C-alpha cells in the first residue's frame, strides 16, 4: 500500500480551479520531484495534502487513512509536515524556539534538537538568536529543522532554493542524504529542474494544474521535460 495516494484530485481557489484530476502515489522512503512553471498548481497541491486548501473532489489517503475531511492540525499529527515557500518563521521567537514549534504534534521519532543541530551545526551556534537575524539560507535550515522536529513520515518541501546563493543551496541539498536515511518520504517542489531530478526517485510535471509527464527521474530526458514544462507535448 502506498504511503501517500492522490486519486483524481481537484483543488480550487474560490471559483478558480487550480488542480485538475491529479493522481499519484508515494512510497515510504521515496522522493518525488514536483516540477512546473509558476502557476502550475504545485504549491496548491501541497496545501491540499496538508489540509490548508482542501480538495473539492477526489481522494487523498495517507497510510490508508482518508485526509479529505481532516483539519490541517490532525494531518500534521498523522505525520505530514511542510517546509513552506518563504520559510514563514516566527520572527518574535529564537532559532531554538522556532525549532521547538515542530514538536507540537508530539510524534516520537529520530529527530530532536540534537539531531537537527547535527544536521545543521550553524544553528546550534545561533540557537538563541531571533530568527530575523539569520541569513536566508540559515532561515531555510530552521524551516527544514522545524518540520523534521515533528518526526514526519512525509516531508513536503516548497521551493527550498528560492532566493538563496548557490553555495547555500548546495549545503541544504547535501543534507537530504541524511534526512532520507530514516525512510522519510519527500515531495519536492523546485524551480531548478535538474537539481530536483538529481535528488529524487521520480518526477511529475504539472502545467496549468494538469499532469503532463511522469516517470523515473533518471529515465526522462531533458527534452521531454522541457516539452512537458512548456506545454509542447501532444496530450
C-alpha positions as CSV (number, residue, x, y, z in Angstrom):
1,X,0.0,0.0,0.0
2,X,1.4,3.4,-0.9
3,X,2.2,5.7,2.0
4,X,0.6,8.7,0.2
5,X,-2.0,8.4,-2.5
6,X,-3.9,11.0,-4.5
7,X,-6.7,9.9,-6.7
8,X,-8.3,12.3,-9.3
9,X,-7.9,15.3,-7.0
10,X,-9.4,18.7,-7.9
11,X,-8.4,21.8,-6.0
12,X,-10.0,25.3,-6.2
13,X,-9.1,28.8,-5.2
14,X,-12.6,30.1,-4.7
15,X,-14.3,29.6,-8.1
16,X,-11.0,29.2,-9.9
17,X,-9.8,25.6,-10.4
18,X,-6.0,25.2,-9.8
19,X,-5.5,21.4,-10.0
20,X,-7.4,19.1,-12.3
21,X,-7.8,15.4,-11.7
22,X,-4.3,14.8,-10.3
23,X,-3.3,11.3,-9.3
24,X,0.0,9.9,-7.9
25,X,1.4,7.6,-5.3
26,X,4.4,8.0,-3.0
27,X,6.0,5.1,-1.1
28,X,7.9,5.2,2.2
29,X,11.4,6.5,1.7
30,X,10.7,7.7,-1.9
31,X,11.4,11.2,-3.2
32,X,9.2,12.8,-5.8
33,X,10.1,15.9,-7.7
34,X,7.1,18.1,-8.5
35,X,8.1,20.5,-11.2
36,X,6.4,23.1,-13.4
37,X,6.4,26.8,-14.1
38,X,4.9,29.4,-11.8
39,X,1.2,29.0,-11.6
40,X,1.3,25.3,-12.5
41,X,-0.5,24.3,-9.3
42,X,2.4,22.8,-7.3
43,X,2.1,24.8,-4.1
44,X,-1.7,24.5,-4.3
45,X,-1.3,20.7,-4.4
46,X,0.9,20.7,-1.3
47,X,-1.6,22.8,0.5
48,X,-4.3,20.3,-0.4
49,X,-2.3,17.4,1.0
50,X,-1.8,19.3,4.3
51,X,-5.4,20.3,4.5
52,X,-4.7,24.1,4.2
53,X,-6.7,24.2,0.9
54,X,-8.9,21.2,1.0
55,X,-9.5,19.2,-2.2
56,X,-13.0,19.7,-3.6
57,X,-13.1,16.4,-5.4
58,X,-11.1,13.2,-5.5
59,X,-9.4,11.3,-2.6
60,X,-6.2,11.9,-0.7
61,X,-5.1,9.0,1.5
62,X,-2.2,8.7,3.9
63,X,-1.2,5.2,5.2
64,X,-4.7,4.1,4.2
65,X,-6.5,6.9,6.1
66,X,-8.5,9.5,4.2
67,X,-7.3,13.0,4.6
68,X,-10.2,14.6,2.7
69,X,-12.2,15.9,5.7
70,X,-9.4,16.3,8.2
71,X,-8.2,19.6,9.6
72,X,-4.6,20.6,9.0
73,X,-3.5,20.0,12.6
74,X,-4.8,16.5,12.5
75,X,-3.0,15.8,9.2
76,X,0.2,17.1,10.8
77,X,-0.2,14.8,13.8
78,X,-0.6,11.8,11.5
79,X,2.9,12.5,10.1
80,X,2.9,15.0,7.2
81,X,5.0,18.2,7.5
82,X,5.7,21.0,5.1
83,X,8.6,23.4,4.7
84,X,6.6,26.3,3.2
85,X,7.7,28.7,0.5
86,X,9.2,31.8,2.1
87,X,10.1,29.8,5.3
88,X,7.4,31.5,7.4
89,X,9.4,31.5,10.7
90,X,8.1,33.2,13.8
91,X,10.0,36.5,14.0
92,X,9.4,37.0,17.7
93,X,10.9,33.6,18.6
94,X,14.5,32.5,18.8
95,X,16.0,29.9,16.5
96,X,15.5,27.2,19.1
97,X,12.0,28.3,19.9
98,X,11.1,28.1,16.2
99,X,12.5,24.6,16.0
100,X,10.6,23.5,19.1
101,X,7.3,24.6,17.4
102,X,7.7,21.4,15.4
103,X,7.3,19.3,18.5
104,X,3.6,20.4,19.0
105,X,2.5,17.2,17.1
106,X,4.1,15.2,19.9
107,X,5.2,12.5,17.5
108,X,8.1,10.3,18.6
109,X,11.0,9.6,16.2
110,X,14.6,10.2,15.5
111,X,14.5,14.0,15.1
112,X,15.3,16.1,18.1
113,X,17.2,19.4,18.8
114,X,20.4,17.4,19.0
115,X,19.9,15.7,15.6
116,X,18.8,18.9,13.9
117,X,21.9,20.7,15.3
118,X,23.9,17.7,14.0
119,X,22.4,18.2,10.5
120,X,22.9,22.0,10.6
121,X,25.7,22.8,13.1
122,X,25.5,26.5,12.5
123,X,22.0,26.6,14.1
124,X,23.5,25.4,17.4
125,X,25.7,28.4,17.5
126,X,22.7,30.7,16.8
127,X,20.1,28.9,18.8
128,X,19.4,32.0,21.0
129,X,19.3,34.4,18.1
130,X,16.0,35.9,16.9
131,X,15.1,34.2,13.6
132,X,15.1,37.6,11.9
133,X,18.9,37.9,12.4
134,X,19.7,34.9,10.3
135,X,20.6,34.9,6.6
136,X,18.1,33.5,4.1
137,X,19.9,30.2,3.9
138,X,20.1,29.8,7.7
139,X,16.4,30.6,8.0
140,X,15.7,27.8,5.4
141,X,17.7,25.4,7.7
142,X,15.5,26.4,10.6
143,X,12.3,25.8,8.5
144,X,13.6,22.4,7.5
145,X,14.6,21.6,11.1
146,X,11.2,22.7,12.4
147,X,9.5,20.3,10.0
148,X,11.8,17.5,10.9
149,X,11.2,18.1,14.7
150,X,7.6,16.9,14.1
151,X,9.1,13.5,13.1
152,X,7.0,13.2,9.9
153,X,6.7,10.2,7.6
154,X,6.2,12.6,4.6
155,X,8.1,15.9,4.2
156,X,6.7,18.4,1.7
157,X,9.3,21.0,0.6
158,X,8.1,24.1,-1.3
159,X,10.8,26.0,-3.3
160,X,13.8,25.3,-0.9
161,X,16.3,27.2,-3.1
162,X,14.2,30.3,-3.9
163,X,16.4,33.4,-3.4
164,X,19.4,31.6,-2.0
165,X,23.0,31.7,-3.1
166,X,24.3,28.6,-5.0
167,X,26.7,27.5,-2.2
168,X,23.9,27.7,0.4
169,X,21.6,25.7,-1.9
170,X,24.3,23.0,-2.3
171,X,24.7,22.8,1.5
172,X,21.0,22.4,2.0
173,X,20.6,19.7,-0.6
174,X,23.6,17.8,0.8
175,X,21.6,17.4,3.9
176,X,18.9,15.4,2.0
177,X,21.0,12.3,2.0
178,X,21.0,12.3,5.9
179,X,17.3,13.2,6.0
180,X,16.3,10.2,3.9
181,X,18.3,7.6,5.8
182,X,15.4,7.1,8.2
183,X,12.9,6.2,5.4
184,X,11.3,9.6,5.2
185,X,9.3,10.2,2.0
186,X,9.7,13.6,0.3
187,X,7.7,15.6,-2.2
188,X,10.0,18.4,-3.5
189,X,8.7,21.4,-5.4
190,X,11.6,23.1,-7.1
191,X,12.2,25.5,-9.9
192,X,15.6,24.1,-10.5
193,X,14.5,21.1,-12.6
194,X,18.0,19.5,-12.9
195,X,18.6,19.6,-9.2
196,X,15.2,18.3,-8.3
197,X,15.5,15.4,-10.6
198,X,19.0,14.7,-9.3
199,X,17.9,14.2,-5.7
200,X,14.6,12.4,-6.5
201,X,13.5,8.9,-7.5
202,X,10.6,10.0,-9.6
203,X,9.3,13.2,-11.2
204,X,5.9,14.7,-12.0
205,X,5.5,17.7,-14.2
206,X,2.4,20.0,-14.0
207,X,1.2,22.5,-16.5
208,X,-1.8,24.7,-15.6
209,X,-2.9,22.2,-12.9
210,X,-2.6,19.1,-15.1
211,X,0.0,16.4,-15.1
212,X,1.9,16.4,-18.4
213,X,4.8,14.0,-17.7
214,X,5.7,11.4,-15.0
215,X,8.4,8.9,-14.7
216,X,11.7,7.8,-13.1
217,X,13.8,10.9,-12.7
218,X,16.9,9.2,-14.3
219,X,14.9,7.9,-17.3
220,X,13.3,11.1,-18.5
221,X,15.2,13.2,-21.0
222,X,15.7,16.9,-20.6
223,X,14.0,17.3,-23.9
224,X,10.9,15.5,-22.7
225,X,10.9,17.5,-19.5
226,X,11.2,20.8,-21.4
227,X,8.3,19.8,-23.7
228,X,6.1,18.9,-20.7
229,X,7.1,22.0,-18.8
230,X,6.2,24.4,-21.6
231,X,3.3,22.5,-23.0
232,X,4.6,21.2,-26.3
233,X,3.7,17.6,-25.7
234,X,0.7,16.1,-27.6
235,X,-1.6,15.1,-24.8
